[in-house]
Amino acid sequence: MPSHNPRTIAEAIDACRDRLRSVSRTPWLDARLLAQYVTGLDASAVIAYGDASIDARRRNRLFELTERRATGEPVAYIIGRKSFCGLEIAVDRRALVPRPETEELVLSCINDWDGGSPIIADIGTGSGAIACALAHLIPRAQIMASDVSQEALELAAHNVHELGFAEQVTLVHSDLFAQYPDDARFDIVIANLPYVAEDKLHELHENVRDHEPAEALMGGVDGLDLYRRLLDQAPERTRQGGALYLECAPGNASVLHSLVVSTFPTAQTEVRKDAAGLERIVIARSVGAP
């Protein structure tokens, strides 16, 4: 951190940005988010009042948090929240930080079911971000969200209750569908399961490898172990006319698409690209047996 003490919010943000230039791909954004957290100001106010003075306590706190970011810790873990589909999701090391590509997974589902009242299974809910976003954007939906991690499920429970979705979202501690009620059937199965292949671990940014839970990342030899298991169970859990929405690694989309076609040969299937142009979302519509 600088040898002098910045006097204003803008100067403090600049100092933090300079500290993070060599360790973050988004140093200015990181510095601004940390400054918002420390000052209690929103994004526009931090900029509008950049010339306002920052007291020593807040400045020192901002510098402390910047040093944590400099070690690679995600900003979302530092400030304890992440914006996702218009909601502020509480996050910590119990679950992955919600990603923009997962927002696209949710929005793909919303485009098909907006205004409806589907019964949804959110498999591998983690922080509960997907379940909360679907409850928010499809107000008549009923969602059963599950995770094999009890710790992640406790975080999801916090988000469900804090955001006011307890009447729509039921949480289940379950390995895929194993602990779901025997008669549970769904219009939508949506899943963002661990999908990093063993030989791709080294390609993950070290910030992700070092700070986010490995069990929420690793998907076996080719990254699709859990999806194969899910697809074994999905036919008897999906209602006639239902749909699957699955997020995967870009290199696995074509293989996952083939697996989905093999499981639901009469379904309408597609592979959708994310905002970066990478194939990441596999969708199957009109699935399920009569």
N, C-alpha and C positions, 0 to 999 in steps of 0.2 A: 504494500500500500504506500501512498505518497509520503514523502518526508514532511510535507506541510499538511496542515489540516484544512480541507476545503470548507469554505464558509457557506456556500449555497447548496441547494438540492442538486442543481445542474452540475456544479463542480464535483460534488460527491459521486454522482452517476458517472461522470467522465473518468474519475479516478478508478472506479470499479470496472468500467469498461476496459480501461488500459490494463488493469490487472488480469482480466480474463481473455485478452486478445489471443494469447498463445494456447489457451486450453479449451476454448469454447468456439463453436461455429456461429454462435449468436451472442457475442459479448454485450452489445448494446441492449438487446432485448432482455438478457439475463439481469444486467445491472438495473434496468428500469423496473423489472418485476420485483426485484429485491428491495428497491427503493419504495415502491408502492406498498409493499408489505410492512416495511419499517415505519413509514410515515403515515400509513392509513389512507393515503390519497389514491384515487383511481388513475388510469393511464393519462387521461386528458389533463387532470389537475397537476400531476407530476410535471408535465411539460409546461402547462400554463403558469405554474408557480415556481418554475425552475430557479428564478432569481431570489426566491425566499430563503432565508437563512435556515440552516439545519443545526439543531443543538448538538452538543458533544455526545450526549447519550445515544441519540439516534444515529449519529454519524459513526460512532464506534460499533454500534450494533450492526449497521450496514456493512462495515468493513469485516466484522466477524463472519457474517453470512457469506460475504464474497469469498473469504478464504475457504469456507466449506465448499462453495461452488468450484473453486480452483482445484480442489482435490478430485473433481468429477462427479460429486453428488448432484443428482438432478435438482433443478430449481423447485420442481413440484414437491419433492420430499422436504426441501428446506422450508418452504412457506406453508406446506401441508395442504395444498389444494391445486386443482387443475381445472381449467375451463373445458367443458365437454358438452357439445350440443346445446349451448346456452345455459348450462347448469354449472355450479361450482362444486366439484366433486372432491371430497376429502381423500387425500392419498398419503400413504407412507410405505415403508419397506415390506409390508405384508402383501402387497399386490403391485403389479406393473403400473407405471404411469400411463393413463389413457392416451392413445395416439390419434393424430388427425385421420389416419387411414381407417381407424375403427369408427370414427364419426361417419366416414363415407359408407361403411358397412351398415350402420344404423339408418342413414338417410336412404340407402337402397331399399331397406325394408319399409321405411315410411312412405316412399313413393308408391309402393304397391298397396299399402294397407291403411293409408290416411283416411280417417272418417269411419273406419270399421271398428269391430269389437273382437279382435282375435284373441285366442288363448295362446300364449307364447312360452316357449322354454328357452331360457338363456343359459347355455351350458358353459361353465367356466367363467362365472361372472366376475371374479376378481374383486375389484373395488365396488362393483355394482353399477358402474358407469353405464353400461348398455341397458340394463334393466331400468334404471332411473330415467334415462333418455327416452326409452320407448314409452314408459308410463307418462312422461311429460308430453310427448308429441302425439301419442295415441291415447287420449284420455279414457277411452272405454276399454282399453286392453286389460287383460288379466295376465300376469306374468309369474312364472315359477322360475326362480333363478337359483343356480346351484354352483358349488365349487367343492373340490376335493380337499381344499385347505380350510381348516376351521378358522385359522387366523384371518385369511382373506374374507371369509364369510362374516366374521365379526366386523370388519371394516365395511363390508357391503351393508350390513344391518345398520350401522351408524348412518351411512348415506341415505338409505331408504327412509329411515325415521326422520332424520334431520331435514330432508327435502320434502317430506310430507306424502310419501308414496306407499305407506304401510297398507293401505286398503287395496292397492293394486298389485303389490309385489309380495310373493311368498318366497322365503329363502329355505333352501334344502341343502344339508350337508351330504353331498353325494358324489361318487365316482361316476361321471357321466349320468346315465339314467338309473343306475343300480338301486338307489334309495328313493326313487320317485314312487308315488302310489301306483299300484299295479294297473289301475284303470285310467291313469293320466294319459290323455291324448292331446295333441297340439296342432293348431293351424300353422304356427311358425316355429321352426327350430333355428335359433341363431347361435353361432358359436365363434369365439375367438380363442381357440385352444393353443397351447404351446406348439410352435411349429418350426423352431430352429433345428436344422439337422446337425448331427454331431460334428460333421466335417466343416460346418459353417460357423462354429462357435468362435473361431479366431477372427472371423470377419465382423463380429459385433463390435461396436465401439466400446472401448474399455470402460467408459462411464456406465454403460448398460451392464456389462459383465460383472463389474465390481460392486454395483449398488442395487440392482434389481434382482428379485428372487429367481434363482436358476430354475426352480421347478415350474415356474410360469413361462419359461422361455423354451426349454428343451423338449423337442418332439420326437426323439428317437433317431435311428440311423439316418432316415431320409426326411425327418420332420413331420411325417404323416401318421405315426403310430396311433395317436389318439383319434385322429379323424377316421382311420380304418375301423377302430372300435366303435366310434360314434355311428358310422354308417351301418355297421352290423345291427345296431339297436334301433336306428331311426325309422325303418319301415313300420314297425308295430307301434311306434309312438307318434306317428304323424297322421293327421286326419286326411280324409279324401279331399283333394283340392288344396292341400297345404303347400308350404314352401320351406326351403332351406336357404339360409344365408350364412356363408362360411368365409372367414378371413384366413389367408395363408401367406406363406412367403412367396415372393414373385417367381422364384425358380420352381415352385411346386404347383403352380396354378393349373397347368395342363394335366399333370398327373392326378391332382385332386378332382379335376373336372371329369377325367375318365373314370375314377372311382365312383363319383356321383352318378354318372350315366349307367354304370354297371349295376348300381343299386336301384336306380329309378329309371329304367330304360325308356319309359314313355313320357318322362317329365320334359318340360321346356327348360333347357339349361343354357347358361351363358357364363362367360368369364368377363369380369369388369375390371377396368384399370383404375388405379387411384389417381390423385391429382398430379403425381409425378410421372404418370404414364406407365406405371408398372402393374402387371396383372396380379391382382391381390385378392379379389372377391369372386367367389364361385356361388352362383345362384341357381336353384332348381325350383321351378314352379309346377303346380298341379301334380304334387307327389301324394303318396299315401294310397293304401288299398281301401276298397269299399267296406 
